[in-house]
């Protein structure tokens, strides 16, 4: 196997494994990043006003190719949790409406939904997914046991942060669409770890990060 260490700026005395928080950028990426910084600093107003919109569109085109999604269906946000907040705070939830999730979700996203529920009177329900994990179809069936006539939204991680499970989101999203339930997938850890085809997953909203594993 090729030694990848020389491609990174990491301290050679540290075995860096925490790409789940912030992935270290390879040297060529850092060089390109610094070149863009210098281009910005040479003519800030011209860059931000005249160049940046077209450059962001080109970047969305490239990202869309990676995700098999149209560029116009993509929007940049600071991170996946920010994206979850945008969606959660935009829904017209009513008292008694239920948001169904698993018991393997990221704490900051749980907190976002807790705030929304306090404001709207909706209910955040965590459906247990036992460990060791069952096969995907069985896992999907375990999760679906939490669906009730009041379920309006299903919120799930694609790869869970605390337990590193890959959840069967495509199966659950397909079932939710048939039932008229909105789906939001937190894909914070998926880009770079999974081959992603967003249309095939079928989620109404999918939010992810490019600064971790990708």
C-alpha positions as CSV (number, residue, x, y, z in Angstrom):
1,X,0.0,0.0,0.0
2,X,1.2,3.5,-0.9
3,X,2.4,5.6,2.1
4,X,0.0,8.5,2.2
5,X,1.7,10.3,5.2
6,X,3.9,12.6,3.0
7,X,0.7,14.0,1.4
8,X,-0.4,15.5,4.7
9,X,1.0,18.3,7.0
10,X,0.2,16.3,10.1
11,X,2.6,16.2,13.0
12,X,4.6,13.0,12.4
13,X,4.5,12.2,16.1
14,X,0.7,12.1,16.1
15,X,-1.5,9.3,14.8
16,X,-4.4,11.5,13.7
17,X,-7.7,9.5,13.6
18,X,-10.3,12.1,14.3
19,X,-11.4,13.0,10.8
20,X,-14.9,12.8,12.2
21,X,-14.4,16.3,13.7
22,X,-12.2,18.0,11.0
23,X,-10.4,16.0,8.4
24,X,-6.8,17.1,7.7
25,X,-6.3,18.5,4.2
26,X,-3.7,17.0,1.9
27,X,-0.8,19.2,0.8
28,X,-2.2,19.8,-2.8
29,X,-5.5,20.9,-1.3
30,X,-3.8,23.3,1.1
31,X,-1.8,24.7,-1.8
32,X,-5.0,25.3,-3.8
33,X,-6.7,26.7,-0.7
34,X,-3.9,29.2,-0.1
35,X,-3.9,30.2,-3.8
36,X,-7.6,31.1,-3.6
37,X,-6.9,33.1,-0.5
38,X,-4.3,35.1,-2.3
39,X,-6.6,35.6,-5.3
40,X,-9.3,37.0,-3.0
41,X,-6.8,39.3,-1.2
42,X,-5.5,40.8,-4.5
43,X,-8.9,42.3,-5.4
44,X,-11.5,41.5,-2.7
45,X,-14.5,43.4,-4.1
46,X,-13.9,42.2,-7.7
47,X,-13.5,38.6,-6.5
48,X,-16.5,38.6,-4.2
49,X,-18.9,40.5,-6.4
50,X,-17.9,39.5,-9.9
51,X,-16.0,36.2,-9.7
52,X,-17.4,34.3,-6.7
53,X,-21.0,33.6,-7.9
54,X,-19.7,31.9,-11.1
55,X,-17.0,30.0,-9.1
56,X,-19.6,28.7,-6.6
57,X,-21.8,27.5,-9.4
58,X,-18.8,25.6,-10.9
59,X,-18.1,24.2,-7.5
60,X,-21.7,23.0,-7.2
61,X,-21.5,21.4,-10.6
62,X,-18.4,19.5,-9.5
63,X,-20.1,18.5,-6.2
64,X,-23.3,17.6,-8.1
65,X,-21.3,15.2,-10.3
66,X,-19.9,13.5,-7.2
67,X,-23.4,13.3,-5.6
68,X,-25.2,12.5,-8.9
69,X,-27.4,15.5,-8.2
70,X,-28.2,18.7,-10.3
71,X,-26.1,21.7,-9.2
72,X,-29.3,23.7,-8.7
73,X,-30.5,21.3,-6.1
74,X,-27.4,22.0,-4.0
75,X,-26.7,24.8,-1.6
76,X,-23.6,25.4,0.6
77,X,-24.0,25.7,4.3
78,X,-21.3,25.9,7.0
79,X,-21.8,22.4,8.2
80,X,-24.4,19.6,8.3
81,X,-25.8,20.6,11.7
82,X,-26.5,24.1,10.3
83,X,-28.4,22.4,7.5
84,X,-30.5,20.4,9.9
85,X,-31.3,23.6,11.8
86,X,-32.4,25.4,8.5
87,X,-34.8,22.6,7.7
88,X,-36.1,22.0,11.2
89,X,-36.8,25.7,11.8
90,X,-38.6,26.0,8.4
91,X,-41.2,23.3,8.9
92,X,-44.8,24.3,9.8
93,X,-45.1,21.8,12.7
94,X,-48.2,21.8,14.8
95,X,-48.8,20.7,18.5
96,X,-48.8,16.9,18.6
97,X,-46.9,16.4,15.3
98,X,-44.2,13.8,15.8
99,X,-40.6,13.8,14.5
100,X,-39.3,10.3,14.6
101,X,-35.5,9.6,14.9
102,X,-33.2,6.9,16.3
103,X,-31.4,6.7,19.5
104,X,-28.0,7.1,17.7
105,X,-28.2,10.7,16.7
106,X,-25.7,13.6,17.1
107,X,-26.4,15.6,20.2
108,X,-26.4,19.0,18.5
109,X,-29.1,17.9,16.1
110,X,-31.1,16.4,19.0
111,X,-30.8,19.9,20.6
112,X,-32.0,21.6,17.5
113,X,-35.1,19.5,17.3
114,X,-35.7,19.9,21.1
115,X,-35.8,23.7,20.6
116,X,-38.2,23.4,17.6
117,X,-40.5,21.2,19.6
118,X,-40.5,23.6,22.6
119,X,-41.6,26.4,20.2
120,X,-44.2,24.4,18.2
121,X,-45.5,21.8,20.6
122,X,-44.3,19.0,18.3
123,X,-42.9,15.8,19.8
124,X,-39.4,14.4,19.2
125,X,-39.5,10.6,19.5
126,X,-36.3,8.4,19.6
127,X,-36.9,4.9,18.3
128,X,-34.3,2.4,19.7
129,X,-32.1,0.5,17.2
130,X,-30.4,-2.2,19.3
131,X,-26.8,-3.2,19.1
132,X,-25.3,-5.3,17.7
133,X,-27.0,-4.0,14.6
134,X,-29.3,-6.2,12.6
135,X,-29.2,-6.5,8.7
136,X,-30.4,-3.4,6.9
137,X,-34.0,-4.6,6.2
138,X,-34.4,-5.8,9.7
139,X,-33.0,-2.5,11.0
140,X,-35.4,-0.6,8.8
141,X,-38.3,-2.6,10.2
142,X,-37.1,-2.0,13.8
143,X,-37.1,1.7,13.2
144,X,-40.5,1.8,11.4
145,X,-42.1,0.4,14.6
146,X,-41.9,4.0,15.9
147,X,-44.1,5.4,13.1
148,X,-47.5,6.5,14.2
149,X,-50.4,8.4,12.4
150,X,-48.9,11.6,13.9
151,X,-45.4,11.1,12.4
152,X,-44.8,14.1,10.1
153,X,-41.0,14.0,9.8
154,X,-38.3,11.3,9.9
155,X,-34.9,12.5,10.8
156,X,-31.9,10.0,10.6
157,X,-28.2,10.0,10.2
158,X,-26.7,8.2,7.2
159,X,-23.7,7.2,9.3
160,X,-24.3,7.7,13.0
161,X,-21.8,9.9,14.9
162,X,-21.8,8.1,18.3
163,X,-22.0,4.5,17.0
164,X,-20.7,4.6,13.3
165,X,-23.8,2.6,12.1
166,X,-24.7,3.0,8.4
167,X,-28.5,3.3,8.6
168,X,-30.7,2.0,5.8
169,X,-31.9,5.4,4.8
170,X,-32.9,4.6,1.3
171,X,-35.3,1.9,2.4
172,X,-36.7,4.1,5.1
173,X,-37.0,7.2,2.8
174,X,-38.9,5.1,0.2
175,X,-41.3,3.8,2.8
176,X,-41.8,7.3,4.2
177,X,-42.5,8.8,0.8
178,X,-45.3,6.2,0.3
179,X,-46.7,7.2,3.7
180,X,-46.5,10.9,3.0
181,X,-43.8,11.5,5.7
182,X,-41.1,14.1,5.1
183,X,-37.5,12.9,5.4
184,X,-34.3,14.7,6.5
185,X,-31.0,12.8,6.5
186,X,-28.0,14.0,8.4
187,X,-25.1,12.9,6.1
188,X,-22.4,14.6,8.2
189,X,-20.0,11.5,7.9
190,X,-21.1,10.1,4.6
191,X,-19.2,12.1,1.9
192,X,-15.9,10.4,1.4
193,X,-16.9,7.2,3.2
194,X,-19.9,6.1,1.1
195,X,-20.6,6.3,-2.6
196,X,-23.5,8.8,-2.7
197,X,-26.3,9.0,-5.1
198,X,-28.7,11.5,-3.6
199,X,-31.6,11.0,-6.1
200,X,-31.4,7.2,-5.4
201,X,-31.6,7.8,-1.7
202,X,-34.8,9.6,-2.1
203,X,-34.6,11.9,0.9
204,X,-36.6,15.2,0.9
205,X,-33.6,16.9,2.4
206,X,-30.0,15.7,2.8
207,X,-27.3,17.7,4.6
208,X,-23.6,16.7,4.6
209,X,-20.0,17.8,5.3
210,X,-17.1,17.9,2.9
211,X,-14.6,18.9,5.6
212,X,-14.5,15.5,7.4
213,X,-13.8,12.4,5.4
214,X,-14.0,13.8,1.9
